[in-house]
Amino acid sequence: MSTSLLLPMSAFALAASISPGPVNIVCLSSGTHYPLHKGLIFVTGATLGFLALFLGIGVGLYSLLHVTPWLEEALRWAGIMFLLYLSVRLCQHDGRVSEHDPHKAPGFITGAAMQWLNPKAWLASAAGIGAYTNGNDPYLIGLFAALYLPICWLSLASWVYAGAFLKRYLHRPIVLLTINRCLAVGLAASALFLLLE
């Protein structure tokens, strides 16, 4: 029975991972600003952070949030503040491409933490577990997580590579400055969406 779920689970994981969201925007930005390996370190942190969240929800963390609604609200506000912080950092960038940018590239820990503050990740985890497992089957939850691992990593990495591809065409600071502003607006809009939700 579980093998018949492989394709739908994989399709769900791909749709949830590759669709635009705050983490994907940071991946794109990282690809345009930093060496490729720096972006892939962020991707690895974000992927493992998501898997930890997914497994946590699978073993009952989501139930804990229903019992303690203040925790859900605290996570929502932390996510809003984090998105606004990243948005401000993008706005402050001067548009110059440098392999040794003075601003620190988002790393492994940032990627992992960002998933725990990302409502899209919470929703994707809860919806996926609800749709494809009964919530009490560790085998199905583990199988789903095993599928998510490569799919999520490759999806996020594709955003970093897209940013690196764009970087080759960014010879004038004004172009990168414009992209930075657009990405910053996207992150701020994500925060506003959370605020109004």
N, C-alpha and C positions, 0 to 999 in steps of 0.2 A: 504493500500500500504506500509506503513512504517513497518508493522510487517514482510513483506516479506524481508525487508532489515536487520532484526535482525541478522540472521546467517552470511551473508556476512560481515556485519559491525564488528561482533564479531571476525570472522576469521581474518579480516584485523588487528584489534586491537591486537589480540594475536600474529600474525606474526611480527607486528611492535614493540611490547613491549618485546617479549622474545628473539628476534634475537640479537646476540652480537653487542655491541656498547659501547661507553665510559661509559655510566651510568651503564650498566650491569657489566662491568669490575670492576668499583668501588664497586658495590654491592658484587661481588665475593670476592674482596679484603677485604672489611669490614667484611664479614663473617669469613674469615681466621684470622683476626687480633683482632677483638673486640667482646665483648659480643653480643649475638643475638639481644637484644633489641636496641642496638646502630645502627646496620645495618637496622633494621626495621624503626627507626626514619628517617634515610636517605631515605629509600624507600618511606615513606609517603610524605616527602618533594618533592622528585622527581616526584611522582605521581600527587600531587596537583600542582606542578610547570608546569608539562606537560599539565594538564587540563586547567590551566589558559592560557597557550600558545595556546592550541587548540581552546579555546573559543575566544581568541583574534584574531586569524587568521580567525575564523568563522565570526567575526563581522567586518573584514576589515583590520586587521593589515598587512596582506600579500600585499594588494593593496598599503599600505603606503610604504612598502619596494620597490615596483616597481617605485614609484614616487621619492623616496630618496635612490638611489643606494648606497650612501656613508654609510648609516646606515647598510645595508646588509654587506658591506665590513668590517665595524667596528665590527659587531657581529662575523663575520668569524674570524677576527684576535683575538678578545677576546676569542673565543672558542679555537683557536690554543694555545694561551698562557696558558689558564687554563688547557688544556690537558697536556701540557709540564710540568706545575707546579706539577700536580698530578703524572706524570711519575717520576719526580725527587724525590718527597716524597717517592714513592714506592722503588726507588733505594736506598734511604738513610736508609731504615729500615734494622735493623741488623739480621732479621730472627728469633728472639726470640719471642715466643708466651707468651703474658702476658695479664691478664685480666685488668691490670692497665697500659696500654701502655703509655709512656710519650707523644707520639704524639696524638693529639686530633683526635678522630674519626670524619669522615665527618658527619655533622648533617643535620637537617631539612632544614636550609637556604641553605647550600651547595647543597643539592639535588634539591631544587627548582631552584636555580640559574643555576645549571649545565644544566638543560633542556633548559633554554633560550639561553645557549651558545652551545647547541648541534645541529648541522646541521641535524642529523638523526631525531630529534624531530620535527624540522621545516618541513622537507620533508614529514614525516609521517602525520603531521597535514594537510599540504596543499594537499597532494595526497589523503588522506582520505576524506577530505571535498569536493575536486573536483570530486572524484569518486562516492560518495554516497549521496551528497546533491547538490542542485543547488546554494549553497552559500547564498541564500536569505531566507532560510526557518529556522527560529529559532527553530522550533519544532524538525526537523531532526538533526540539529546541537546539540541541547540539548540531544536528544536521544542517539546520537553517543557518546557524552561526558559521559553520564550516563553508557553506556556500557564500555567505556574505563576505568572508575574509578576502578572497581574491577579487570578487566583483567590486567591492567597495574600494579596495586599494587601486585597482586598475581604473575605475571611474574617476576617482579623485586625481590620480596621476595624469589622466588625460587632460584635466583642467590645467595642471602645471605645465604640461607639454604645449597646450594651446597658448599659454602665457609666454613660454619660451619661444614659440614660433612667432608670436607678435613682436617679441623683443627684437628680432632680427630686422624689423622694419621701422623701429623707433629710433631714427637717427637725430630727430629734433626733439629737444626737451618739451616743447609745447604739445607734441603728440602724446607722450607718456603722461604729461600733466593732465591732459584731457581725459585719458583713460583712468588715471588715478581718481579724478573728480567723479567720473561716472561710477566707478567701483565704490567709492565712498558714499555716494548717493544711494547705491543699491544696498549697502550695509545699513545705512541710516533708515532706509525705507523698511528693511527687515525689522529693525528695532521698533519703528513706529507701528508696524503691523502687530507686533507683540503687545505694544502698549495699548492699542485699541481693541485687541482681541477680547 
